[in-house]
Amino acid sequence: MKIVTIVGARPQFIKAVLVSKELRKKHKEVLVHTGQHYDRELSDIFFDELAIPQPDYNLGIGSDSHAVQTGKMMIAIEEILLKEKPDWVLVYGDTNSTLAGALAAAKIQIPVAHVEAGPRMFDKNIPEEINRVLTDHVSSLLFAPTQTAVDNLKKEGVTEGVHLTGDIMLDSFLHFSRVAERKSKILAELGLGKKGYLLATVHRAGNTDDEQNLRSIVDAFMSVDDRIVFPVHPRTEKYLKQYGLYAMLRNAPNMTLIDPVGYLDSIMLTSNAGKVLTDSGGLQKEAYFARVPCITLDETTGWVEIVQDGWNTLVASDREKIIAAIKHFQPKGRQRKVFGDGRAAVKIVGIFSKPVS
């Protein structure tokens, strides 16, 4: 069986690595990198350190508006699919690369398999929500990470081809945590002690593109005594400088601004932080896996299970709520095994070998 896998952004590289490893034991995989993330810190470093197979095709699409970026991807992906004639197209998550791959395949009657199907934020103002919903509705195989995701799909009338596999990110986190312990030197390089700092990331458009929201977040970060380590996404750096906030933040005595890091360093920074502040859905889960309290800089989350378990609190960009959560938020509940048993990759590849049900 031939499977074309579409990736393009950091979270997809992390999700794809162990599935690709399993797929290649039984099937032929053709890997397509759209180039949605093209900086070394957001792309090449992940292929290098995670030993992801080099892409068979690198489209080099780069940054642009949602419509232009998605359109360029669809055109290029369609050409590849017509040439390769795969049995399946495999996509991950909720990026423009996900939607472009799914639509290009569906239009020419190639079945689509979607890893991480079913999570919902119930906010159509979020581009990723639109990407995920549309992808789910054109997919023939839907690999759901949680029972909540399965339930969401059922409410939308999607029941055929749905499989509860657990979360592929748990597989990757467990596997690469052992590697990170051996190889990462980030804590020593930054002089960080266990639980002696907070880890922060900000990259979603609702926070970066809105000057008031970004100012509120920055003000909250600088208003606490805790040391905050802040890997700055290129998008975020652009807007921090545009709003005149970058130099102020860099000079704040409690702030440590660093370039984006690879996955191994990210695992170590997450696992050893006192708390995580983020608007990243993936980092919310990684904090949960590491048993680190998470403060989400958003009004909603696709991972309601973490909130229900008491390990995540939603504060949006509200300065006072952010400061209060930094000072006082602590998990109130026990963790459940809502994300599976760390064998999602094996289950996904096993399902590919069976008829669609």
Stockholm file with secondary structure:
# STOCKHOLM 1.0

chainA/1-357         MKIVTIVGARPQFIKAVLVSKELRKKHKEVLVHTGQHYDRELSDIFFDELAIPQPDYNLGIGSDSHAVQTGKMMIAIEEILLKEKPDWVLVYGDTNSTLAGALAAAKIQIPVAHVEAGPRMFDKNIPEEINRVLTDHVSSLLFAPTQTAVDNLKKEGVTEGVHLTGDIMLDSFLHFSRVAERKSKILAELGLGKKGYLLATVHRAGNTDDEQNLRSIVDAFMSVDDRIVFPVHPRTEKYLKQYGLYAMLRNAPNMTLIDPVGYLDSIMLTSNAGKVLTDSGGLQKEAYFARVPCITLDETTGWVEIVQDGWNTLVASDREKIIAAIKHFQPKGRQRKVFGDGRAAVKIVGIFSKPVS
#=GR chainA/1-357 SS CEEEEEECSHHHHHHHHHHHHHHHHHSEEEEEECCSSCSGGGTHHHHHHTTCCCCSEECCCCSCCHHHHHHHHHHHHHHHHHHHCCSEEEEETTSHHHHHHHHHHHHTTCCEEEETCCCCCCCTTSHHHHHHHHHHHHCSEEEESSHHHHHHHHHTTCCTTEEECCCHHHHHHHHHHHHHHHHCCHHHHHTCCTTSSEEEECCCHHHHTCHHHHHHHHHHHHTSSSCEEEECCHHHHHHHHHTTCHHHHHHCTTEEEECCCCHHHHHHHHHHCSEEEESCHHHHHHHHHTTCCEEESSSCCSCHHHHHTTSEEECTTCHHHHHHHHHHCCCCSCCCCTTCSSCHHHHHHHHHTSCCC
#=GC SS_cons         CEEEEEECSHHHHHHHHHHHHHHHHHSEEEEEECCSSCSGGGTHHHHHHTTCCCCSEECCCCSCCHHHHHHHHHHHHHHHHHHHCCSEEEEETTSHHHHHHHHHHHHTTCCEEEETCCCCCCCTTSHHHHHHHHHHHHCSEEEESSHHHHHHHHHTTCCTTEEECCCHHHHHHHHHHHHHHHHCCHHHHHTCCTTSSEEEECCCHHHHTCHHHHHHHHHHHHTSSSCEEEECCHHHHHHHHHTTCHHHHHHCTTEEEECCCCHHHHHHHHHHCSEEEESCHHHHHHHHHTTCCEEESSSCCSCHHHHHTTSEEECTTCHHHHHHHHHHCCCCSCCCCTTCSSCHHHHHHHHHTSCCC
//
